[in-house]
Amino acid sequence: MTTRAILLGIGLIGTHLLAGQTDPKVYTIQKTSTPPIIDGLGDDAVWNDAEIGTDFRMLEPENGPLEPLDRKTEVKLAYDDEAIYVFARMHDPQPDSILRQLSARDNYNVNTDWFALFINPFNDGLNDFSFHITAAGVQTDGRNTDDGNDRSWNTVWESEVNIDEYGWTVELRIPYQCLRFPEKQGNDWGLNVVRYVRRTRQMYTWNFIDRSTSTYELQAGLLRGMVDIDPPVRLSFMPYLSGYQNMYPDGQSQSANVGMDLKYGISESFTLDATLIPDFGQVAFDQQFLNIGPFENQFQENRQFFVEGTELFSKGDMFYSRRIGGNPKNLTNADASSLDNLTQDYTRLLNATKVSGRTSGNLGIGVLNAITDNNYLEGQDSLGNEVRILTEPLTNYNVFVLDQRINRNRSISVVNTNVLREGNARDANVTALIANLNNDANSYNFYAQGNMSAIFQGDSNITDFSTAIQISKIDGNWRWGLSQEYVGDEFDKNDLGFQARNNLVQHYLEGSYQVFQPVGHFNRYRITLGMGHRMLASNGAFENFVFESDFFAVTRNFFAFGGGFSIRPVESQDYFEPRREGYRFTSPRSAFFTGWISSDYRKPFAIDSRISYEAWDEYGYRFYLIGIKPIVRASDRWTFFYDFVPRVGFNNVGWATSTTDSVIFGRRDITTVEQTFGSTFTFTPTMSLSLNFRHYWRALEYKEYYNLNPDGTLDPLTDDYGRDLNFNTLNVDLKFSWWFAPGSEVVLLYRNSLISNEEIDGRYLENFRESLETPSTHIFSIRLTYFLDYATLAR
């Protein structure tokens, strides 16, 4: 046996033993009376006697090897009554080669090395606070939960980096106002430290993380010695002032707003967040599109208050914050058919408050409450009189959550959402009971959820329920999952949640194989197979059966690619596309295929691309998609991309319109083109200029109309129902952001927006040109936010 084979065998045995290691590392922290100066140099006296955390192990692309001695990482921690302090040295034999691309705050995933601290005062394997700092000095903070890394969470902390002949260093000061921790002191906190070397794309962790186990947060080390803390009052204010100049095709307007966000630490464990007279005029625009399907569009939440620190409220997928404020709803069934010159503003949010935290017994408690104002539709009657019609009354939205964490890997939760509207308008109450349980080895997961909805309007009271149950194997190379979902015919959580449809029974079986160590040409890959069956809950009628698969791989050169397919081998019965009770559409057998590539983002030029194809075995339906997205890093300050995605569906068949006694379907060509351009120039770690441009066009051209029979078949018609559509939307955001002081920001924003349904002759280029030339809305705004910390002011 050769020496190389012996060493390889020893390495494999060591890695196997390491993977079975259950004892976490322990870092013993010392309290200091002389806190360090945060300058990134690490020459303060406090660091002389601090314990050194070292012996980092690789997380990826390999999983387990020790970091090389010439790239060793050393970390030290200390604390006092106000903050935790961190100093880390990242050795590097080639300091001139350390990558340090600049980026905007909260964006560390660019071409740069970075260092991250993950700290969990409750050590519950659930609520990690994360603090990233790049080699360019850019900060990112977040909360790590069951739902992933929430980078929308922002707090105020100090950091400095320094590059010298030995590599690079970082020094942090994390005030206790950034954290929540148990009132009972002396228990171990969860701790892990991560280092990323961009030029090799290698990631190392202080406490080893076995990638074959999906619960990373449960594999943290321990921070011991956090005792005798007398933290200051956690109270901060963020007053804001904003101004708008709106220029419309037929006029202009100006407005100014003033308000405040408040954060108060009720105790070491619980925090109150409130927004008073909020202004969301500068949030990112929605990715609008023309929806021709039977179900509602769902949009991403971009309002800071509703995306920051909402991990408790996301339990059970019961809360969809876009229900609060925003687009008006006609809840009073107002009839405005006799009015002209109709106008209506967005529903205004008056205030919102949330309280959340965990007790010493690891019981999570969350309460969110928001109030929206009356919303009126305004117009003119036949005599020219101004008329206001109430469409959405004053409304109170409430979410209440209890989440009992058990042994760090199990939880039992209760979630209640409640909507109360003034007057006789519809009210709603939905309650969920959730169990999320891992076995002791964290190799299997059992999830169960039961929901009950009650809708009140006038004298009526409609109740129904839904359930979901799933059992999964969640570790190792081979994994599987089996699930069943039931949604009653009248179950409805849409007043404060999102539910595309009801009346559903669904079964799904999935299996996958994946590797966590480099094999052959691949750093990692995953193959997944699944099959699902759907039917109506009301009568057990069959809907569809699907067999599908997807594949994902990354080569040793960090070229990623993948693809998949979805096949419906038997005819499907669609009970929702007809939009009328008692009808269904028999959808033909179909097959869908897709593939994609993504090149190495370390290079100045990278490219993402994807293709898709779908076919039905009747009507001649064929669908094609080709997308290409070049990404250019012109320098360490300037990046831009262009994403062009044309797609066309020939001979698509679907609902066109309805008459009193008929449901009309149509065979049509659907052409969609979406192009997006984005660019960011970063002046400093706290100052950036960004441009986002998006144009979306969809056109429907009908070839033939049909009468839909209740049994799902179609009879051709000779009439022309004139349902051709042409839809354009264009958005431009040009944004300058400057964090001029800790937690304080000034934003200048120019926004251009257009939505048009006008018929335009010609194809895409004519529509694009016409969209650029059509009069649109121009908005110029400025917003100043200033962070005030009570403890700092008191000193």
VOFI-497849 format. One line per 5 residues: their letters; for each residue x, y, z of C-alpha. Coordinates in steps of 0.05 Angstrom, whole numbers, padded with zeros to 5 digits. Each point is the difference from the previous one (the first is absolute). Layout:
! VOFI-497849
a = X Y Z  ...
! end
This chain:
! VOFI-497849
mttra = 00000 00000 00000  00028 00068 -00019  00012 00057 00049  -00051 00041 -00038  -00053 -00054 00009
illgi = 00014 -00006 00074  -00006 00075 00010  -00064 00002 -00041  -00029 -00056 00043  00019 00036 00064
gligt = -00031 00063 -00027  -00065 -00035 -00017  -00004 -00033 00068  00014 00066 00034  -00054 00035 -00040
hllag = -00049 -00056 00016  00015 00005 00074  -00005 00076 -00003  -00068 -00006 -00033  -00024 -00041 00059
qtdpk = 00028 00050 00050  -00054 00027 00046  00039 00041 00052  00000 00073 -00020  00060 00045 00009
vytiq = -00001 00047 00060  00026 00071 00001  00008 00030 00070  -00008 00075 -00003  00027 00050 00051
ktstp = -00031 00065 00024  00042 00062 -00009  00001 00068 00033  00040 00031 -00057  -00035 -00011 -00066
piidg = 00041 00002 -00063  00002 00057 -00050  -00034 -00025 -00063  00054 00012 -00052  00013 -00069 -00029
lgdda = 00071 -00003 00028  -00011 -00045 00061  00056 00032 00041  -00043 00016 00061  00018 -00031 00067
vwnda = -00066 -00038 00005  00023 -00046 -00057  00065 -00021 00034  -00034 -00049 00048  -00061 -00018 -00041
eigtd = -00009 -00073 -00019  00015 -00015 -00073  -00051 -00038 -00042  00033 -00037 -00057  00003 -00067 -00037
frmle = -00054 00019 -00050  -00025 -00055 -00045  -00024 00004 -00071  -00075 00004 -00013  00004 00002 -00076
pengp = 00018 -00022 -00052  00029 -00056 00041  -00029 -00014 00069  00045 -00013 00059  00074 00014 -00016
lepld = 00038 00048 00045  00018 00067 -00030  00073 00003 -00023  00050 00030 00049  00018 00057 -00048
rktev = -00073 00020 -00002  -00016 -00009 00073  -00057 00038 00033  00004 00025 00072  -00058 00033 00037
klayd = -00004 00032 00069  -00061 00025 00039  -00012 00044 00061  -00059 00036 00031  -00021 00053 00049
deaiy = -00067 00029 00023  -00014 00033 -00067  00025 -00045 -00056  00036 -00062 -00026  00067 00012 -00033
vfarm = 00032 -00043 -00054  00069 00000 -00031  00019 -00048 -00055  00062 -00011 -00041  -00006 -00035 -00067
hdpqp = 00071 -00022 -00020  00013 00002 -00075  00068 -00012 -00034  -00022 00045 -00058  -00031 00062 00032
dsilr = 00002 00037 -00067  -00046 -00054 -00028  -00055 00009 00052  -00063 00017 -00039  -00038 00059 00026
qlsar = -00054 00024 -00047  -00041 00057 00027  -00076 -00008 00006  -00060 00033 00031  -00016 -00016 00073
dnynv = -00032 -00068 00013  00032 -00030 -00062  00061 -00042 00018  -00010 -00053 -00054  00045 00034 -00052
ntdwf = 00072 -00009 -00022  00031 00009 00068  00026 -00037 00061  -00043 00005 00062  -00004 -00017 00073
alfin = -00064 -00015 00038  -00020 -00009 00073  -00063 -00041 00016  -00024 00008 00072  -00061 -00029 00034
pfndg = -00011 00023 00072  -00055 -00052 00010  00041 -00056 -00031  -00066 -00028 -00028  00025 -00019 -00069
lndfs = -00050 00048 -00030  00014 00074 00009  00071 00018 -00020  00021 00072 -00006  00051 00006 -00057
fhita = 00051 00055 -00012  00039 -00001 -00065  00057 00046 -00018  00036 -00003 -00067  00073 00013 -00013
agvqt = -00024 00065 -00032  -00033 00022 00065  -00073 -00011 -00020  -00048 -00021 00056  -00057 -00050 -00005
dgrnt = -00043 -00020 00059  -00056 -00051 00002  -00041 -00051 00038  00008 -00074 -00015  -00064 -00040 00011
ddgnd = -00036 -00061 -00028  -00016 00042 -00061  00072 00018 -00015  00041 00063 00008  -00043 00062 00008
rswnt = 00046 00056 -00024  -00056 00052 00004  00014 00004 00075  00043 00061 00014  00035 00023 00062
vwese = 00057 00047 00019  00069 -00027 00017  00072 00020 -00012  00054 -00033 -00043  00067 00014 -00030
vnide = 00045 -00042 -00046  00074 00004 -00014  00044 -00034 -00052  00074 -00010 00017  00058 -00045 -00019
ygwtv = -00030 -00059 00037  -00069 00001 -00030  -00060 00039 00026  -00032 00016 00067  -00068 00021 00024
elrip = -00024 00031 00065  -00073 00004 00022  -00041 00032 00054  -00071 -00029 00007  -00042 00038 00050
yqclr = -00052 -00038 00040  -00054 00041 -00033  00014 -00044 -00061  -00016 -00064 00038  -00053 -00033 00042
fpekq = 00022 -00045 00056  -00030 -00037 00059  -00011 00037 00065  00033 -00058 00036  00075 00007 -00012
gndwg = 00054 -00053 00002  -00027 -00048 -00052  00043 -00015 -00061  -00015 00039 -00063  00004 -00030 -00070
lnvvr = 00060 00024 -00040  00031 -00012 -00067  00050 00038 -00043  00006 -00005 -00075  00055 00021 -00048
yvrrt = -00007 00002 -00075  00060 00003 -00048  -00029 00024 -00066  00056 -00014 -00048  -00003 -00075 00018
rqmyt = -00074 00001 00019  00017 -00037 00064  -00041 00010 00063  00023 -00018 00070  -00036 -00003 00067
wnfid = 00026 00001 00071  -00047 -00054 00024  -00004 -00055 -00052  -00065 -00003 -00040  -00018 -00066 -00032
rstst = -00033 00019 -00066  -00036 -00067 -00005  -00043 00024 00059  -00048 00054 -00021  -00005 00034 00067
yelqa = 00062 00046 -00001  -00024 00042 00058  00000 -00061 00045  00074 -00011 -00014  00025 00063 00034
gllrg = 00054 00003 00053  -00009 00030 00069  00016 00068 00029  00011 -00008 00075  00008 00054 00053
mvdid = -00052 00052 -00018  -00016 00019 00072  -00007 00063 00043  -00027 00042 -00057  -00035 00064 00018
ppvrl = -00025 00021 -00070  -00022 00071 -00015  -00072 00017 -00018  -00014 -00025 -00071  -00038 00059 -00029
sfmpy = 00011 00032 -00068  -00038 00047 -00045  00003 00009 -00076  -00037 00063 -00019  -00006 00013 -00075
lsgyq = -00017 00057 -00046  -00019 -00011 -00072  -00022 00043 -00058  -00030 -00017 -00069  -00008 00036 -00066
nmypd = -00048 -00039 -00044  -00007 00017 -00074  -00058 -00032 -00036  -00019 00004 -00073  -00057 00048 00018
gqsqs = 00029 00038 00060  00045 -00002 00060  -00002 -00002 00076  00046 00007 00060  -00002 -00032 00068
anvgm = 00041 -00005 00064  -00002 -00051 00055  00029 -00006 00069  -00003 -00061 00046  00041 -00045 00043
dlkyg = 00020 -00072 00013  00011 -00020 00072  00035 -00060 00031  -00004 -00014 00075  00029 -00058 00039
isesf = -00057 -00017 00048  00049 -00049 00032  00064 -00034 -00020  -00043 -00050 -00039  -00058 00041 -00029
tldat = 00000 00058 -00048  -00054 00048 -00021  00003 00026 -00072  -00047 00055 -00022  -00008 00042 -00063
lipdf = -00040 00065 00008  -00028 00034 -00062  00042 -00044 -00046  00021 00019 -00070  00016 -00055 -00049
gqvaf = 00006 00043 -00062  00072 -00021 -00014  -00007 -00076 00005  00021 -00040 -00061  -00052 -00005 -00055
dqqfl = -00040 -00064 -00010  00017 -00046 -00058  -00067 00011 -00034  -00025 -00050 -00052  -00064 -00016 -00037
nigpf = -00035 -00057 00036  -00046 -00040 -00046  -00008 -00058 00049  -00057 -00011 00050  00042 00013 00062
enqfq = 00024 00064 00034  00070 00029 -00011  00045 -00004 00060  00052 00055 00009  00062 00005 00043
enrqf = -00003 00044 00061  00048 00059 -00005  -00022 00043 00059  00054 -00001 00053  -00046 -00006 00060
fvegt = -00034 -00062 -00027  00063 -00037 -00022  00046 00015 00059  -00001 -00047 00060  -00064 -00036 -00019
elfsk = 00026 -00071 00008  -00053 -00017 00053  -00056 00027 -00043  00020 -00043 -00059  -00017 -00064 00037
gdmfy = -00048 -00044 -00039  -00002 00048 -00060  -00061 00033 00031  00020 00073 -00009  00005 00038 -00066
srrig = 00017 00071 00019  -00019 00028 -00068  -00073 -00005 00023  00014 00060 00045  -00006 00066 -00038
gnpkn = 00021 00007 -00072  -00047 -00014 -00057  -00072 00017 00018  -00053 -00054 00007  -00075 00006 -00015
ltnad = -00023 -00032 00065  -00066 00038 00001  -00018 -00025 -00070  -00007 00073 -00022  -00032 00012 -00069
assld = 00036 00055 -00037  -00026 -00016 -00069  -00038 00066 -00004  00061 00043 00017  00051 00032 -00045
nltqd = 00073 00022 00012  00011 -00052 00054  00061 00007 00045  00022 -00038 00061  00063 00004 00043
ytrll = 00036 -00057 00034  -00028 -00022 00067  00039 00039 00053  00033 -00036 00058  -00011 00043 00063
natkv = 00046 -00038 00047  00029 -00069 00013  00030 -00032 00062  00033 -00066 00015  00025 -00031 00064
sgrts = 00041 -00064 -00002  00050 -00039 00041  00012 -00064 00040  -00007 -00017 00073  00051 -00036 00042
gnlgi = -00039 -00064 -00015  00010 00012 -00075  -00072 00019 -00013  -00002 00048 -00059  -00055 00052 00003
gvlna = -00017 00047 -00057  -00055 00051 -00008  -00008 00044 -00062  -00055 00052 -00008  -00013 00049 -00057
itdnn = -00055 00050 -00016  -00019 00026 -00069  -00043 00060 -00015  -00065 00005 -00038  00009 -00002 -00076
ylegq = -00047 00035 -00048  -00013 -00005 -00074  -00009 00070 -00028  -00035 00021 -00064  -00053 00043 -00032
dslgn = -00073 -00016 -00011  -00041 00018 -00062  -00011 00071 00027  00074 00012 00011  -00004 -00005 00076
evril = 00059 -00028 00038  -00018 -00067 00032  00039 -00042 00051  -00017 -00073 00011  00030 -00040 00058
teplt = 00031 -00064 -00027  00045 -00021 00058  -00018 00020 00071  00047 00013 00059  00032 -00067 00014
nynvf = 00040 -00032 00056  00047 -00057 -00017  00029 -00044 00055  00047 -00060 00003  00014 -00038 00064
vldqr = 00052 -00056 00005  00022 -00048 00054  00059 -00045 -00017  00026 -00048 00052  00070 -00025 -00016
inrnr = 00016 -00069 00028  00071 -00028 00006  00025 00046 -00055  -00028 -00042 -00057  -00075 -00003 00012
sisvv = -00054 00052 00004  -00075 00005 00012  -00032 00064 -00026  -00068 00035 00001  -00013 00056 -00050
ntnvl = -00062 00043 -00002  -00016 00054 -00052  -00059 00046 00010  -00029 00055 -00044  -00053 00047 00026
regna = -00032 00052 -00045  -00044 00058 00021  -00074 -00006 -00014  -00032 -00060 -00034  00059 -00018 -00044
rdanv = 00030 -00069 00001  00041 -00023 00061  00045 -00061 00003  00035 -00044 00051  00049 -00057 -00016
talia = 00036 -00045 00050  00055 -00050 -00013  00032 -00054 00044  00069 -00022 -00024  00047 -00055 00021
nlnnd = 00071 -00001 -00028  00039 -00058 00030  00069 -00029 -00013  00024 -00065 00030  00060 00003 00048
ansyn = 00050 -00014 -00056  -00032 00054 -00044  -00005 -00051 -00056  -00076 00000 -00007  -00052 00056 00003
fyaqg = -00074 -00005 00013  -00043 00061 -00017  -00075 00007 00012  -00046 00060 -00004  -00074 00010 00009
nmsai = -00036 00066 -00017  -00070 00024 00014  -00030 00062 -00034  -00063 00039 00018  -00028 00055 -00044
fqgds = -00053 00047 00028  -00042 00045 -00043  -00069 00024 00021  -00037 -00059 00031  00042 -00052 -00036
nitdf = 00057 -00040 00032  00040 -00046 -00046  00050 -00047 00031  00045 -00053 -00031  00068 -00032 00011
staiq = 00064 -00022 -00034  00055 -00049 00020  00070 -00017 -00022  00045 -00057 00022  00070 -00019 -00023
iskid = 00054 -00049 00022  00070 00007 -00029  00070 -00028 00005  00043 00063 00005  00072 -00024 00005
gnwrw = 00048 -00042 -00040  00009 -00009 -00074  -00067 -00035 -00010  -00060 00041 00022  -00075 -00006 -00010
glsqe = -00065 00032 00020  -00074 -00019 00000  -00055 00051 00009  -00075 00009 -00002  -00039 00065 -00001
yvgde = -00075 00011 00008  -00034 00068 -00011  -00075 00003 00011  -00047 00029 -00052  -00015 00061 00043
fdknd = 00066 00008 00036  00024 00071 -00009  00061 00034 00031  00006 00055 -00052  -00020 00059 00044
lgfqa = 00070 -00002 00032  00033 -00058 -00035  00011 -00024 -00071  -00038 -00059 -00028  -00001 -00011 -00075
rnnlv = -00057 -00050 00003  -00042 -00044 00045  -00038 -00066 -00010  00063 -00043 -00005  00028 -00067 00020
qhyle = 00072 -00010 -00021  00051 -00056 00011  00073 00006 -00018  00059 -00048 00004  00071 00024 -00011
gsyqv = 00069 -00033 00003  00069 00029 -00012  00073 -00018 -00002  00054 00052 00012  00075 00002 00016
fqpvg = 00034 00045 00050  00073 -00014 -00018  00031 00012 -00069  -00008 -00061 -00044  00033 -00007 -00069
hfnry = -00011 00064 -00039  -00051 00028 00050  00004 00038 00065  -00072 -00019 00013  -00063 -00024 -00035
ritlg = -00071 -00019 00016  -00052 -00042 -00036  -00073 00003 00020  -00060 -00041 -00022  -00072 00013 00021
mghrm = -00072 -00017 -00016  -00064 00033 00021  -00075 -00011 -00003  -00056 00051 00008  -00075 -00005 00007
lasng = -00058 00043 00025  -00014 -00003 00074  -00075 00011 -00009  -00014 -00064 -00040  00066 -00035 -00012
afenf = 00000 00016 -00075  00067 -00012 -00034  00041 00061 -00021  00069 -00022 -00022  00060 -00045 00008
vfesd = 00070 00025 -00011  00069 -00033 -00003  00060 00047 00004  00074 00005 00011  00055 00051 00007
ffavt = 00076 -00002 -00001  00051 00049 00028  00076 -00003 -00004  00062 00044 00011  00066 -00020 -00032
rnffa = 00068 00007 00032  00009 00063 -00042  -00064 00028 00031  -00042 -00005 -00062  -00072 -00015 00021
fgggf = -00053 -00032 -00043  -00065 -00037 00008  -00067 -00016 -00029  -00063 -00040 00009  -00065 -00025 -00029
sirpv = -00073 -00006 00020  -00045 -00050 -00035  -00075 -00008 00006  -00011 -00069 -00031  -00076 00002 00004
esqdy = -00052 00054 -00016  -00011 00050 00056  -00066 00030 00023  00005 00075 00014  -00059 00024 00042
feprr = 00026 00071 00010  00019 00024 -00070  -00075 00005 -00021  -00014 00050 00056  -00070 -00029 00009
egyrf = -00029 -00052 00047  -00019 -00066 -00032  00050 00004 -00058  00068 -00030 -00013  00051 00000 -00056
tsprs = 00032 -00065 -00022  00073 00019 -00008  00041 -00046 -00047  00060 -00041 00021  00062 00043 00002
afftg = 00075 00002 00009  00044 00057 00024  00076 00003 -00004  00049 00052 00025  00075 00011 00006
wissd = 00047 00055 00025  00073 00019 00009  00037 00049 00045  00073 00015 -00009  00052 00018 00053
yrkpf = -00016 00068 00031  00072 00011 00020  00016 00019 -00072  -00013 00071 -00025  -00050 -00027 -00050
aidsr = -00050 -00053 00019  -00063 -00025 -00032  -00065 -00033 00021  -00044 -00032 -00052  -00062 -00044 -00001
isyea = -00045 -00035 -00050  -00069 -00033 00007  -00046 -00039 -00045  -00071 -00026 00011  -00048 -00039 -00045
wdeyg = -00071 -00026 00004  -00022 -00060 -00040  -00063 00038 -00024  -00015 00069 -00030  00072 00007 -00024
yrfyl = 00023 00038 00062  00075 00013 00002  00037 00045 00049  00071 00027 -00007  00043 00041 00047
igikp = 00071 00025 -00010  00031 00044 00053  00070 00031 00002  00030 00043 00055  00071 00026 -00008
ivras = 00031 00028 00064  00059 00047 -00004  00046 00023 00056  00033 00060 -00032  00040 00015 00063
drwtf = -00003 -00012 00075  -00049 00058 00003  -00044 -00009 -00062  -00043 -00059 -00021  -00057 -00007 -00048
fydfv = -00044 -00054 -00032  -00051 -00007 -00055  -00054 -00054 00003  -00039 -00015 -00064  -00054 -00053 00003
prvgf = -00046 -00010 -00061  -00052 -00055 00003  -00055 -00020 -00047  -00057 -00050 00005  -00033 -00021 -00066
nnvgw = -00072 -00026 00001  -00010 00006 00075  -00072 -00015 00021  -00033 00033 00059  -00057 00043 00026
atstt = -00017 00061 -00042  -00066 00028 00027  -00067 -00020 00027  -00071 00016 -00020  -00065 -00009 00039
dsvif = -00007 -00073 -00020  00068 -00018 -00030  00074 -00006 00016  00042 00020 -00059  00070 -00029 -00010
grrdi = 00050 00021 -00053  00060 -00026 -00037  00053 00055 -00001  00073 00017 -00009  00031 00031 00062
ttveq = 00063 00039 -00009  00038 00028 00061  00065 00038 00001  00033 00025 00064  00064 00039 00003
tfgst = 00035 00026 00062  00062 00042 00007  00034 00013 00067  00063 00038 00018  00033 00019 00066
ftftp = 00058 00047 00011  00027 -00002 00072  00040 00061 00020  00015 -00023 00071  -00027 -00055 00047
tmsls = -00054 00050 00020  -00016 00035 -00066  -00027 -00028 -00065  -00039 00016 -00063  -00045 -00052 -00032
lnfrh = -00043 -00004 -00062  -00056 -00050 -00012  -00038 -00002 -00066  -00054 -00051 -00019  -00046 -00005 -00060
ywral = -00052 -00055 -00005  -00044 -00013 -00060  -00053 -00054 -00010  -00046 -00007 -00060  -00058 -00049 -00010
eykey = -00023 -00012 -00072  -00061 -00045 -00006  -00008 -00048 -00059  -00064 -00036 00018  -00054 -00001 00053
ynlnp = -00036 -00059 00032  -00060 -00013 00043  00020 -00039 00062  -00047 -00056 00018  -00010 -00020 00073
dgtld = 00035 -00067 -00014  00065 00035 -00019  -00005 -00006 -00076  00002 00058 -00050  -00046 00017 -00058
pltdd = 00028 00049 -00053  -00035 00067 -00010  00000 00047 -00059  -00009 00064 00040  00057 00048 00015
ygrdl = -00003 00022 00073  00056 00051 -00008  00042 -00023 00058  00069 00018 -00029  00043 00034 00053
nfntl = 00062 00043 -00001  00032 00017 00067  00062 00042 00015  00031 00020 00066  00064 00040 00008
nvdlk = 00036 00019 00064  00064 00039 00012  00032 00012 00068  00063 00043 00007  00020 00000 00074
fswwf = 00056 00034 00038  00012 -00026 00071  00047 00029 00052  00006 -00028 00071  00029 00065 00027
apgse = 00000 -00023 00073  -00011 -00067 00035  -00072 -00021 -00015  -00014 00066 -00035  -00013 00005 -00075
vvlly = -00019 00050 -00053  -00032 -00027 -00064  -00012 00038 -00065  -00045 -00037 -00048  -00025 00012 -00070
rnsli = -00056 -00047 -00022  -00035 -00007 -00066  -00060 -00047 -00008  -00048 -00018 -00055  -00055 -00053 -00007
sneei = -00036 -00002 -00067  -00053 -00045 -00031  -00004 00040 -00065  00000 -00038 -00065  00065 00012 -00037
dgryl = 00011 -00026 -00070  00062 -00041 -00013  00041 -00044 00044  00048 00009 00058  00046 00056 -00026
enfre = -00060 00043 -00017  -00029 -00011 00069  00066 00015 00034  00009 00064 -00040  -00071 00021 00013
sletp = 00009 -00013 00075  00060 00045 00002  -00037 00056 -00037  -00067 -00006 00037  -00011 00054 00054
sthif = 00011 -00031 00068  00005 00017 00073  00066 00030 00026  00013 00002 00075  00058 00036 00033
sirlt = 00008 -00013 00074  00048 00010 00058  -00002 -00035 00067  00043 00013 00061  00002 -00050 00057
yfldy = 00039 00013 00064  00018 -00052 00053  -00003 00022 00073  00021 -00048 00055  -00023 00016 00070
atlar = 00061 -00031 00034  00047 00041 -00042  -00040 00064 00013  00000 -00015 00074  00075 -00005 00002
! end
